[in-house]
Amino acid sequence: MQPLEIVLYGVLVHELDTTLRRKLAVPADIVKFKENAPRAALAAAFAEANVVIALSYRDMPAAPRLRLLQAPGAGLDQIALDQVPQQAFVCNAYGHHVAGAEYAVLGMLAWSHDLIEAHESFRSGSWRMSGRCGAPLHQELSGKTVGILGYGPIGEKTAELAKAFGTRVIACNRTVRPSAHVDRMYPLTQLHEFLGECDFVVVSIALAPQTVDLIDAKAFAAMKPGAVIVNVARGAVINEDALYHALAQRRIAGGVIDAWYRYPTPDDLTVPPSKHPFHELPNVIMTPHSSIWTQGMIERRWDEIARNIEAIARGETPSNIVRRPVTQGSNPAG
């Protein structure tokens, strides 16, 4: 079997060549590039590439031998499908459901028990958050209604974990289907009714044209004043202005936000995550899109990627297909 020519492109995959080599059971020549790689070197590699693993694919060099464009995650919003060579499969990868769900539950628990405020206050030398000193009572997650917007892998795992804490779990999804972990499931057409039931809203829905700004000012108006929103999806699912104003004006109680509106470049890690100063709001727990960045996720996800590469090497069909090779008269998604 001839070695496959594999290109790893971008910061998210650049340092994972050793992980891929460890998992692959077929011969492969692997080269890697960061986003600022010289165009000539990138073009030479793409000219020979059978497989490209990249989060972003726009205005890339010609890849006449490409058989698989593998996204290293579930999202494809940075991939221009019409620019991917027609003879190639386009696939994505998962494996992030455990980490995303654990983060969502962690956020709800931290909020309920005032964990961040107690930690920061006590480190600064004050006992004011102690029950021995007359501190306000904490809440408990048990007994709350947890609403999950988007019942994919993260949403389903979140429901399973949240249920174990004694919560009532409801979900809102494009497809209404039974689940052992959900007490009631709403269609997206009943989004506002769903939101009005929730003490916590976990946003785990995929970003697509129909979900951009899905949570807008009207959606926030439908929520309970004591509701907390947890975003482990993409920033654009929640309207940026509406989120800031709902939190700043205390239209809802708070937020645990991991997905944002602006992102850094390899050369500047200080880019603010929004045009609004979320960091000045005391009712926000904010993290830098790190919720799923775990060793377990990497192992599961790159197992999937390795299996897809091995399928291509054997002339078989890979998994998690977003677009099949396009031939005249064919249906790319069929």
RAQUIBEL-V233879 format. One record per run of one state. SS is the DSSP state (~ for helix, > for strand, _ for the rest). FROM is the first residue (numbers start at 0). TO is the last residue. If there is no record, write none. Layout:
SS_FROM_TO + SS_FROM_TO
This chain:
__0_2 + >_3_8 + __9_9 + ~_10_13 + __14_15 + ~_16_22 + __23_26 + >_27_32 + __33_37 + ~_38_47 + __48_49 + >_50_53 + __54_55 + >_56_56 + __57_66 + >_67_69 + __70_77 + >_78_78 + __79_79 + ~_80_82 + __83_87 + >_88_90 + __91_95 + ~_96_111 + __112_113 + ~_114_122 + __123_129 + ~_130_132 + __133_143 + >_144_148 + __149_151 + ~_152_162 + __163_166 + >_167_172 + __173_182 + >_183_186 + ~_187_194 + __195_198 + >_199_202 + __203_207 + ~_208_210 + __211_213 + >_214_214 + __215_215 + ~_216_221 + __222_226 + >_227_230 + __231_233 + ~_234_236 + >_237_237 + __238_238 + ~_239_247 + __248_252 + >_253_256 + __257_263 + >_264_264 + __265_266 + >_267_267 + __268_276 + ~_277_279 + __280_282 + >_283_285 + __286_293 + ~_294_312 + __313_319 + >_320_322 + __323_333
